[in-house]
């Protein structure tokens, strides 16, 4: 199962200047070269910013970590697999990134609690959480054929895992002067696009796509609860990106898929919250 490009309907969405700033490409750069404003660079605000990216040992998650690290941030590489996690950390460090490994299984309470403790002991706070870890749930996923266990697995990782990690890290995010949460979703979770004839929404799915719809809804509820605080939370679609999630069939590179997440992680204090974005701008719910 793969993430789908947002349809042309997305491009027709009326965008505010705020939305356009979020959706715009960073001067044509991607991945590790993608930056925010100069004020996001470490040292210019007196201390290094700290980010945690889940599922960061490969693909889009790795490139998000690389992009934030290129800004001079300290980046936690959250991943279950120890070998892949440490390989990713070594690769990032070789590229000059202040990276550190965070053993993390988003479906396990004890693992998430331990990850939060590790980040606190190492950095004392968290500026950005990127909830990138996700699964498709496997196939088949047609509603009349899907195994309920596949639906349960997709929701456990893609939704409950995000809630579990976010709530565990919130105390550390609250210590940041400008905390950001980015939930990696997909345009296939857009009910507007799913019900628009001719829109690109991927295969019929009773597990993966609905789990992303659920994630979008949860993102909105977090934004409502956190309104009035300095925490900004948004969902992002990386586009149809070539990763092992879709057997590398996507048309975008992981570096390109990371662009919007990096920009949402570095939006200014007056940036959007409770939104759903891609490179092209805002995606309809």
Beta strands, then each sheet from edge to edge (+ up, - down):
strand 1: 50-54
strand 2: 74-79
strand 3: 98-103
strand 4: 128-131
strand 5: 180-185
strand 6: 232-237
strand 7: 276-278
strand 8: 281-282
sheet 1: 3+ 2+ 1+ 4+ 5+ 6+ 7+ 8-
end
